[in-house]
Amino acid sequence: MNCYPFIEAEKRGDHSVKRACELLQVSRSAYYADRTGGPSVRAQRDVVLTAKIVEIHDESRLTYGSPRVHQELLDQGERCSRKRVVRLMRAADRHGRIPRRWKKTTIPDPGASTRPDLIGRDFGIDPDRPGQLDRRWCGDITYIHTWEGWLYLATVIDLASRRVVGWATADHLRTDLVAEALTDAVNRRRPAADVLFHSDRGCQYTSAQFANLARDLGVRLSVGRKGQCWDNAVAESFFATLKTELIHRRTWPTRKAATSAIFDYIEGWYNTRRRHSTLGYLSPATFESTHATTLEQVA
């Protein structure tokens, strides 16, 4: 039965079209489309937005949820609400990927010398205090399963920009792995003396070899408390994101293939393009560029 005449009657009786549509379980867009002989302006707008949402989601490697898609639309000059993006993504069967809960992978050394925690879970950046890039770093180790055996990844992340400033992979968990990652970070960034590097109490990070390297590189060492994974939450969060958006989405026949994909993810996506909620949905590279501009203006 065509219910639209009843809605017209309600309208003529100075009643709400919205209320009449709700009672008859008919969408207002369908009602207006029937009246005009075509889709409503809103329906047409939804088609355009959906196409852009699908394009953004594809470019994110099918990882972005509604917050990042919404921010990308805003940056493209598309004014729309977050709720509308949620509705259109759901209708297009597009969804973000949610990280799994992480597991600890490093092994503490009970005989290691005690080092202080110089971070105290303070992972934020103070907008009123410039010059915070390359002042505080953090790092950790994670593992990736391949058909050839485990591949281990060590990272160094800047706490201000969340950029992965150094990293290394290997088929072993010796201290050489974390030493290579820290050396890579120093060579790339050339930080000022006494840059702080924070880690957990894994035996690689508390070894004499790593302490000697840090001293030679001019790096101060900080470690979290025993058994407290949240003391190194930024490093853990990156691994959760990496595994959700890359590692767990396919199998890895060789360590070389996994390393190549990790390189492409870190250098071609995460550092340069992926929007980070902590940075106001800027990518690490964009945040650093904005930060540098702010410093120039202050100077």
ChimeraX attribute file (.defattr): number of C-alpha atoms within 10 A of each C-alpha:
attribute: neighborCount
match mode: 1-to-1
recipient: residues
	/A:1	3
	/A:2	5
	/A:3	13
	/A:4	18
	/A:5	9
	/A:6	13
	/A:7	21
	/A:8	16
	/A:9	13
	/A:10	16
	/A:11	14
	/A:12	11
	/A:13	9
	/A:14	9
	/A:15	13
	/A:16	13
	/A:17	17
	/A:18	13
	/A:19	13
	/A:20	21
	/A:21	20
	/A:22	12
	/A:23	10
	/A:24	12
	/A:25	10
	/A:26	15
	/A:27	13
	/A:28	16
	/A:29	17
	/A:30	16
	/A:31	19
	/A:32	16
	/A:33	16
	/A:34	13
	/A:35	13
	/A:36	10
	/A:37	9
	/A:38	13
	/A:39	16
	/A:40	18
	/A:41	12
	/A:42	11
	/A:43	15
	/A:44	13
	/A:45	11
	/A:46	16
	/A:47	13
	/A:48	11
	/A:49	20
	/A:50	19
	/A:51	13
	/A:52	17
	/A:53	23
	/A:54	18
	/A:55	13
	/A:56	19
	/A:57	22
	/A:58	13
	/A:59	13
	/A:60	19
	/A:61	12
	/A:62	16
	/A:63	21
	/A:64	23
	/A:65	18
	/A:66	22
	/A:67	16
	/A:68	22
	/A:69	25
	/A:70	24
	/A:71	19
	/A:72	19
	/A:73	18
	/A:74	13
	/A:75	10
	/A:76	10
	/A:77	9
	/A:78	13
	/A:79	12
	/A:80	13
	/A:81	11
	/A:82	15
	/A:83	12
	/A:84	15
	/A:85	21
	/A:86	18
	/A:87	14
	/A:88	20
	/A:89	21
	/A:90	12
	/A:91	10
	/A:92	13
	/A:93	9
	/A:94	19
	/A:95	15
	/A:96	18
	/A:97	13
	/A:98	13
	/A:99	15
	/A:100	11
	/A:101	8
	/A:102	14
	/A:103	10
	/A:104	13
	/A:105	11
	/A:106	17
	/A:107	12
	/A:108	16
	/A:109	14
	/A:110	12
	/A:111	9
	/A:112	14
	/A:113	9
	/A:114	11
	/A:115	13
	/A:116	12
	/A:117	16
	/A:118	16
	/A:119	19
	/A:120	15
	/A:121	13
	/A:122	10
	/A:123	18
	/A:124	12
	/A:125	15
	/A:126	10
	/A:127	9
	/A:128	6
	/A:129	7
	/A:130	13
	/A:131	14
	/A:132	15
	/A:133	20
	/A:134	23
	/A:135	17
	/A:136	22
	/A:137	33
	/A:138	28
	/A:139	27
	/A:140	29
	/A:141	25
	/A:142	22
	/A:143	19
	/A:144	19
	/A:145	17
	/A:146	16
	/A:147	11
	/A:148	12
	/A:149	13
	/A:150	17
	/A:151	21
	/A:152	19
	/A:153	23
	/A:154	23
	/A:155	26
	/A:156	28
	/A:157	25
	/A:158	25
	/A:159	24
	/A:160	23
	/A:161	27
	/A:162	27
	/A:163	23
	/A:164	22
	/A:165	24
	/A:166	24
	/A:167	25
	/A:168	22
	/A:169	24
	/A:170	19
	/A:171	15
	/A:172	13
	/A:173	21
	/A:174	11
	/A:175	17
	/A:176	15
	/A:177	21
	/A:178	26
	/A:179	21
	/A:180	19
	/A:181	22
	/A:182	29
	/A:183	17
	/A:184	18
	/A:185	23
	/A:186	20
	/A:187	13
	/A:188	11
	/A:189	12
	/A:190	12
	/A:191	18
	/A:192	11
	/A:193	12
	/A:194	16
	/A:195	19
	/A:196	20
	/A:197	24
	/A:198	27
	/A:199	25
	/A:200	30
	/A:201	25
	/A:202	21
	/A:203	19
	/A:204	24
	/A:205	25
	/A:206	24
	/A:207	16
	/A:208	14
	/A:209	13
	/A:210	19
	/A:211	17
	/A:212	12
	/A:213	15
	/A:214	20
	/A:215	12
	/A:216	9
	/A:217	18
	/A:218	16
	/A:219	23
	/A:220	17
	/A:221	23
	/A:222	23
	/A:223	23
	/A:224	22
	/A:225	16
	/A:226	12
	/A:227	11
	/A:228	12
	/A:229	17
	/A:230	15
	/A:231	22
	/A:232	23
	/A:233	18
	/A:234	21
	/A:235	28
	/A:236	22
	/A:237	15
	/A:238	20
	/A:239	22
	/A:240	20
	/A:241	18
	/A:242	17
	/A:243	17
	/A:244	16
	/A:245	20
	/A:246	16
	/A:247	18
	/A:248	12
	/A:249	9
	/A:250	7
	/A:251	13
	/A:252	19
	/A:253	13
	/A:254	15
	/A:255	21
	/A:256	15
	/A:257	13
	/A:258	20
	/A:259	19
	/A:260	10
	/A:261	16
	/A:262	19
	/A:263	15
	/A:264	12
	/A:265	17
	/A:266	19
	/A:267	15
	/A:268	13
	/A:269	17
	/A:270	22
	/A:271	20
	/A:272	17
	/A:273	17
	/A:274	21
	/A:275	25
	/A:276	17
	/A:277	11
	/A:278	14
	/A:279	16
	/A:280	10
	/A:281	17
	/A:282	21
	/A:283	23
	/A:284	24
	/A:285	18
	/A:286	18
	/A:287	21
	/A:288	17
	/A:289	13
	/A:290	13
	/A:291	19
	/A:292	15
	/A:293	12
	/A:294	13
	/A:295	12
	/A:296	9
	/A:297	8
	/A:298	8
	/A:299	6
